[in-house]
Amino acid sequence: MAKGRSPRVSGGAAAQPSERDRIIDAALRLIPQYGWRRLSLAEIAAEADLPILTLYRAFPSKPAILCGFSRRIDEAVLATPLDSDSAAEFDERPRDRVFDLLMRRFDALHPDRPALEVLGRELPTDPIAALCAGAGLLRSIGWMLEAAGISTLGLGGILAVKLTTAAYLATSRVWLRDETPDLAPTMAALDRRLRGIERWFGGGRRPQPDPTASRA
């Protein structure tokens, strides 16, 4: 199996959430209660304690809120350079680097698992939202591969993104049912699926170090 889990993604010191974050958080709180399809923008604005005009300016639709949530998760995962992660050696295999980043992603998503369970059931019945979420996930996985030093250019890169996305989605079904403290079943499922597609990762460039890391 690939190396052990990366540390949980942390948001650091508590800070006042932005209006966009308040809207995203409100939607995630309400989805388990109302479901995705019945949840209205007015209810999200009320839960966020914001005027509906503020919501409109930040997110003109419910699918846009999902895209904002996906981007927030991307930023949380990418905030720590991979080579500075104690669980990820700078010279490890491309598959191991992808494994570390996708486990970071599951950790970042953990607080919102109830909402994600509902979305998994209901998004297939909302084609516009499903299309937005699918495109957002492909983009996110592309960034995960680039952060792991794997090119997403050309036919090989496109296939690597699509195959990794499929592996991630299959593993997410295990993760949603995984109640173990160390997520061992999730780790095993992800490792197994990444081994099956790692030939598409090529040799893999080494991730570029953070240029600010060596500055005093």
C-alpha positions in Angstrom: 0.0 0.0 0.0 1.1 3.6 -0.5 2.4 5.6 2.4 0.4 6.4 5.5 -2.2 9.1 5.6 -1.3 12.8 5.4 -2.2 14.9 8.4 -5.7 16.3 8.5 -6.1 19.5 6.5 -6.4 22.3 9.0 -7.8 25.7 8.5 -5.4 27.2 11.0 -6.5 30.0 13.4 -10.2 30.8 13.4 -11.0 33.8 11.2 -14.3 35.6 10.5 -15.8 33.8 7.5 -16.4 35.7 4.3 -19.8 36.1 2.9 -19.1 33.5 0.3 -18.0 31.0 3.0 -21.1 31.8 5.0 -23.3 31.0 2.0 -21.5 27.8 1.3 -21.7 26.7 4.9 -25.4 27.5 5.1 -26.1 25.4 2.0 -24.1 22.5 3.5 -26.0 22.7 6.8 -29.4 22.8 5.0 -28.8 20.1 2.4 -29.2 17.2 4.9 -32.4 18.7 6.2 -34.2 19.8 3.0 -32.4 17.8 0.3 -30.7 19.4 -2.7 -33.7 19.7 -5.1 -36.1 21.2 -2.6 -33.6 23.7 -1.1 -34.2 27.2 -2.2 -31.8 30.1 -2.6 -34.0 32.2 -0.2 -33.6 29.5 2.5 -29.8 29.5 2.0 -29.7 33.3 2.3 -31.8 33.2 5.5 -29.6 30.5 7.0 -26.5 32.6 6.2 -28.2 35.7 7.7 -27.5 37.6 4.5 -29.8 39.6 2.1 -30.7 37.6 -1.0 -29.0 40.2 -3.1 -25.7 39.4 -1.4 -26.2 35.7 -2.3 -27.0 36.7 -5.9 -23.8 38.7 -6.2 -21.7 35.9 -4.8 -23.4 32.9 -6.4 -26.1 33.4 -9.1 -27.4 29.8 -8.8 -27.3 26.7 -6.5 -24.8 24.9 -8.9 -22.5 27.9 -8.5 -22.5 27.4 -4.7 -21.4 23.8 -5.3 -18.6 25.1 -7.6 -17.6 27.5 -4.8 -17.5 24.7 -2.3 -15.3 22.6 -4.6 -12.9 25.5 -5.1 -12.7 26.0 -1.3 -11.8 22.3 -0.9 -9.1 22.6 -3.6 -7.6 25.6 -1.9 -7.5 23.7 1.5 -5.8 20.7 -0.1 -3.3 22.7 -2.1 -2.4 25.2 0.7 0.4 23.0 2.0 3.0 22.1 -0.6 3.3 18.4 -1.0 7.1 18.3 -0.5 6.7 19.9 2.9 4.2 17.3 4.1 5.9 15.0 6.6 4.0 12.0 5.1 5.1 12.7 1.6 8.8 12.4 0.7 10.0 14.6 -2.1 11.2 11.7 -4.2 8.3 9.3 -3.8 6.4 7.7 -6.7 3.8 9.7 -8.6 1.1 7.3 -7.4 2.0 7.9 -3.8 1.8 11.7 -4.2 -1.6 11.4 -5.8 -2.7 9.1 -2.9 -1.5 11.7 -0.3 -3.4 14.5 -2.0 -6.6 12.6 -2.5 -6.6 11.5 1.2 -6.1 15.1 2.1 -9.2 15.8 0.1 -11.2 13.2 1.9 -10.0 14.7 5.2 -11.0 18.2 4.1 -14.5 16.9 3.1 -15.1 15.0 6.3 -17.1 17.7 8.2 -19.5 17.9 5.3 -20.1 14.2 4.7 -23.9 14.4 5.6 -24.4 16.9 2.8 -22.3 14.9 0.4 -24.3 11.8 1.0 -27.5 13.6 0.0 -25.8 15.2 -3.0 -24.6 11.7 -4.1 -28.2 10.6 -4.2 -29.9 13.7 -5.6 -27.5 15.3 -8.1 -28.1 12.6 -10.8 -31.7 13.9 -10.9 -30.6 17.5 -11.5 -28.7 17.5 -14.8 -27.5 21.1 -14.6 -26.1 20.8 -11.1 -24.6 17.3 -12.0 -22.9 18.8 -15.1 -21.4 21.7 -13.0 -20.3 19.3 -10.2 -18.8 16.9 -12.7 -16.8 19.6 -14.6 -15.7 21.0 -11.2 -14.4 17.6 -10.1 -12.5 17.1 -13.3 -10.9 20.5 -12.8 -10.1 19.7 -9.2 -8.5 16.3 -10.0 -6.4 18.0 -12.7 -5.0 20.4 -10.1 -4.3 17.4 -7.7 -2.3 15.7 -10.5 -0.4 18.9 -11.3 0.4 19.3 -7.6 1.7 15.7 -7.6 4.0 16.6 -10.5 1.9 14.8 -13.2 1.2 16.7 -16.4 -2.4 17.0 -17.5 -1.5 18.1 -21.0 -2.2 16.2 -24.2 -4.1 12.9 -24.6 -2.2 11.2 -21.9 -2.9 14.0 -19.4 -6.6 14.0 -20.3 -6.8 10.2 -19.7 -4.9 10.5 -16.4 -7.4 13.1 -15.2 -10.4 11.0 -16.2 -9.1 7.8 -14.8 -8.1 9.4 -11.6 -11.5 11.0 -11.3 -13.1 7.6 -11.8 -10.9 6.1 -9.1 -11.7 9.0 -6.7 -15.5 8.6 -7.3 -15.3 4.9 -6.7 -13.3 5.4 -3.6 -15.7 8.1 -2.3 -18.5 5.5 -2.1 -16.3 3.5 0.3 -15.4 6.7 2.2 -19.0 7.6 2.7 -19.6 4.3 4.6 -16.2 4.3 6.3 -16.6 4.8 10.1 -13.1 3.6 11.1 -10.9 6.2 12.9 -8.0 5.8 10.5 -10.1 5.3 7.3 -8.2 2.1 6.5 -10.9 0.8 4.1 -10.8 4.1 2.2 -7.1 4.0 2.0 -7.0 0.4 0.8 -9.7 1.1 -1.9 -7.9 4.3 -3.1 -4.5 2.5 -3.2 -5.9 -0.4 -5.1 -7.5 1.8 -7.7 -4.5 4.1 -8.2 -2.3 1.0 -8.7 -4.5 0.0 -11.6 -4.0 3.3 -13.4 -0.6 4.4 -12.4 0.9 3.7 -15.8 -0.9 6.8 -17.0 0.9 8.9 -14.5 4.2 8.5 -16.4 7.5 9.2 -14.6 6.0 12.2 -12.9 7.8 15.5 -12.4 8.9 16.2 -8.9 6.6 18.8 -7.3 8.1 22.2 -7.3 9.1 23.4 -3.8 7.4 26.4 -2.4 9.8 29.4 -3.2 8.8 31.0 0.1 9.7 28.0 2.2 13.4 28.7 2.4 13.0 32.4 3.1 13.6 33.6 6.6 
